[in-house]
């Protein structure tokens, strides 16, 4: 990886994919990074399966809400209220995790992108893989969220009831540890409901959180080139894994394709010229081919990693795809698949 930076600097629309010695499948956590790795893994990786499971098992309260609106008796409203409360608790967890993302991602970027990126990635393989794990989770979460359109309707009913003076009645604590009055609890709950409502209003809320956090980090620290090199290296490692290794499990292929796509999207948001420009170090044509080829050569790739889902994510979450400077051939390729 010592020649990483120079290889990534070989700009050009038809450039070859840089050779990266970093193996996304086989990483080791160094002693130096072990403490931070443990903290961030517990904060951002370990909760992932539980959050995804909750979203997969989500059961809409649409019927109960519809009945309560059509016939607003006390009984129907109580039934609807009890039906939406578990959903609200679930959304609180999701929103809380997004807050952890906003805290944790800059800590990872501090290690990987301050100084010489190539040496950092080689030295901190554990944190590099952890960042890839986060990007994988983000893609999966948003895929499931987009398949749950009634979430917003369920939560809208909850907010409507809050505005009518009803709240969950859970014991709330102030910052000083004292229990809050019912009025103050209701105010806190309404404020949190507003934040959650803004969070789930986006089709891809976790991706937006990572995009905003990374963009703010780049702007604040003036590290656009370093973060761009980091994302390019992760993209290249994933690309090489799915392109050059003959025997891979469907899970590994799906993981690499998702991380590859999210890396491309992030790069497109932090680079002024975007990822589709001729000066970009990320080869979009090769990336699209890798997505297409993977789905013709590997069976049972997870549904969320299907070519259509990956390409849809790239189309609808990119920033510069429709710019005049985007080569027509690249744009047509991305739009056609």
Secondary structure, 3 states (H helix, E strand, C coil): CCCHHHHHCCCCCCCCCCCCCCCCCCCCCCCCCHHHHHHHHHHHHCCHHHHHHHHHCCCCCHHHHHHHHHCCCHHHHHHHHHHHHHHHHHHHHHHHHHHHHHHHHHHHHHHHHCCCHHHHHHHCHHHHHHHHHHHHHHHHHHHHHHCCCHHHHHHHHHHHHHHCCCCCCCCCECCCCCECCHHHHHHHHHHHHHHHHHHHCCCCHHHHHHHHHHHHHHHHHCCHHHHHHHHHHHHHHHHHHHHHCCCCCHHHHHHHHHHHHHHHHHHHHHCCCCCCCCCCCCCHHHHHHHHHHHHHHCCCCCHHHCHHHHHHHHHHHCCCCCCCCCCHHHHHHHHHC
